[in-house]
Amino acid sequence: MFKPVNRYILVEEKKEQERESLVILPEDYKPSEERYATVEVREVADDVRFKLVPSSEIVIDKSMMEQITIGATNYSVILDNYVVGIVS
């Protein structure tokens, strides 16, 4: 298991259901990306500046999420600065 340190939070992105469009769009059309996302907390560094527990949901700035690959496993981490809110 990967244990984050230095105010990092290990997160897992929630899978969004793909909706079928009722309107025919060009094949090269790409919808605009949302800046923020809700993710699930998996593990928290001991020095994160606010209370979080695994399975909490937080809203983050997606552009600041970092991807780390160790062997064949991918991890998504974010620094606590880029947590916008906690979903209750």
Contacts in CASP RR format, 6 or more apart in sequence:
PFRMAT RR
TARGET T0000
AUTHOR 0000-0000-0000
METHOD contacts of the structure
MODEL  1
MFKPVNRYILVEEKKEQERESLVILPEDYKPSEERYATVEVREVADDVRF
KLVPSSEIVIDKSMMEQITIGATNYSVILDNYVVGIVS
1 43 0 8 1.000
2 10 0 8 1.000
2 43 0 8 1.000
2 68 0 8 1.000
2 70 0 8 1.000
2 73 0 8 1.000
2 75 0 8 1.000
3 10 0 8 1.000
3 43 0 8 1.000
3 45 0 8 1.000
4 10 0 8 1.000
4 43 0 8 1.000
4 44 0 8 1.000
4 45 0 8 1.000
4 77 0 8 1.000
5 45 0 8 1.000
5 46 0 8 1.000
5 47 0 8 1.000
6 45 0 8 1.000
6 47 0 8 1.000
7 45 0 8 1.000
7 47 0 8 1.000
7 48 0 8 1.000
7 49 0 8 1.000
7 79 0 8 1.000
7 80 0 8 1.000
7 81 0 8 1.000
8 45 0 8 1.000
8 48 0 8 1.000
8 77 0 8 1.000
8 78 0 8 1.000
8 79 0 8 1.000
8 80 0 8 1.000
9 41 0 8 1.000
9 43 0 8 1.000
9 44 0 8 1.000
9 45 0 8 1.000
9 48 0 8 1.000
9 52 0 8 1.000
9 58 0 8 1.000
9 77 0 8 1.000
9 78 0 8 1.000
9 79 0 8 1.000
9 80 0 8 1.000
9 83 0 8 1.000
10 41 0 8 1.000
10 42 0 8 1.000
10 43 0 8 1.000
10 44 0 8 1.000
10 75 0 8 1.000
10 76 0 8 1.000
10 77 0 8 1.000
11 39 0 8 1.000
11 40 0 8 1.000
11 41 0 8 1.000
11 42 0 8 1.000
11 58 0 8 1.000
11 60 0 8 1.000
11 65 0 8 1.000
11 76 0 8 1.000
11 77 0 8 1.000
11 78 0 8 1.000
12 39 0 8 1.000
12 40 0 8 1.000
12 42 0 8 1.000
12 76 0 8 1.000
13 37 0 8 1.000
13 39 0 8 1.000
13 76 0 8 1.000
14 37 0 8 1.000
14 38 0 8 1.000
14 39 0 8 1.000
14 40 0 8 1.000
33 62 0 8 1.000
34 62 0 8 1.000
35 61 0 8 1.000
35 62 0 8 1.000
35 63 0 8 1.000
36 59 0 8 1.000
36 60 0 8 1.000
36 61 0 8 1.000
36 62 0 8 1.000
36 84 0 8 1.000
37 59 0 8 1.000
37 60 0 8 1.000
37 62 0 8 1.000
37 65 0 8 1.000
38 57 0 8 1.000
38 58 0 8 1.000
38 59 0 8 1.000
38 60 0 8 1.000
38 87 0 8 1.000
39 57 0 8 1.000
39 58 0 8 1.000
39 60 0 8 1.000
39 65 0 8 1.000
39 76 0 8 1.000
39 78 0 8 1.000
40 55 0 8 1.000
40 56 0 8 1.000
40 57 0 8 1.000
41 52 0 8 1.000
41 53 0 8 1.000
41 54 0 8 1.000
41 55 0 8 1.000
41 56 0 8 1.000
41 57 0 8 1.000
41 58 0 8 1.000
42 54 0 8 1.000
43 54 0 8 1.000
44 52 0 8 1.000
44 53 0 8 1.000
44 54 0 8 1.000
45 80 0 8 1.000
48 80 0 8 1.000
49 80 0 8 1.000
50 80 0 8 1.000
50 83 0 8 1.000
50 86 0 8 1.000
52 58 0 8 1.000
52 86 0 8 1.000
56 86 0 8 1.000
56 87 0 8 1.000
57 86 0 8 1.000
57 87 0 8 1.000
58 83 0 8 1.000
58 84 0 8 1.000
58 85 0 8 1.000
58 86 0 8 1.000
58 87 0 8 1.000
59 83 0 8 1.000
59 84 0 8 1.000
59 85 0 8 1.000
59 86 0 8 1.000
59 87 0 8 1.000
60 78 0 8 1.000
60 82 0 8 1.000
60 83 0 8 1.000
60 84 0 8 1.000
61 82 0 8 1.000
61 84 0 8 1.000
64 78 0 8 1.000
64 79 0 8 1.000
64 81 0 8 1.000
64 82 0 8 1.000
65 76 0 8 1.000
65 77 0 8 1.000
65 78 0 8 1.000
65 82 0 8 1.000
66 76 0 8 1.000
66 77 0 8 1.000
66 78 0 8 1.000
67 74 0 8 1.000
67 75 0 8 1.000
67 76 0 8 1.000
68 74 0 8 1.000
68 75 0 8 1.000
68 76 0 8 1.000
68 77 0 8 1.000
69 75 0 8 1.000
END
